[in-house]
Structure formats: C-alpha cells, structure tokens
Amino acid sequence: MKRHKNLTFRKTENTILFRANVFNKINVIELFDNFELALKPWEFTADRVCNIDEPGVSTVVQAPNIVAQLGTKEVV
C-alpha cells in the first residue's frame, strides 16, 4: 500500500441474505417441497418447528474488505 498510493482498502456494502440468493417462485416452491419431505418421515408437531427469523440468527452477510482504486464510486 505504501508503493501504490492510488490503491486503498474499501469495505463493500453488506447484503441481506435473501437478496444474495435468488428469490423467485421456483426456489420458493422447491424450498417448501424440501421442507415437506423433511417433516413427513418424523411427523413433527408445530411446537417442534423453529422459526429462522428468531433473534440471534443473522440474515446479513458480512462483506470483506477489498483493495480498490482511489476515487472509484462503485466497488463490485
């Protein structure tokens, strides 16, 4: 970094997990089909199923620091 004054460390914007993954009708149907297949053999009751949106489960993917040119607006 001392040699290349035109480079800097940048932190990209964090991405919400469902936006990072493709969220469309086909994937949602596949998700519920897999969910049904997973529950069917064991016959779980409703009180045994956990909600993924519980506190403590992060849905944000932490972005790493990257090296980019100084003065660029958008870092991919």
Stockholm file with secondary structure:
# STOCKHOLM 1.0

chainA/1-76         MKRHKNLTFRKTENTILFRANVFNKINVIELFDNFELALKPWEFTADRVCNIDEPGVSTVVQAPNIVAQLGTKEVV
#=GR chainA/1-76 SS CCSCTTEEEEECCCEEHHHHSCCSHHHHHHHHHHHHHHHTTTTCCGGGCCCTTSTTCCCEECCCEEEEETTCSCCC
#=GC SS_cons        CCSCTTEEEEECCCEEHHHHSCCSHHHHHHHHHHHHHHHTTTTCCGGGCCCTTSTTCCCEECCCEEEEETTCSCCC
//
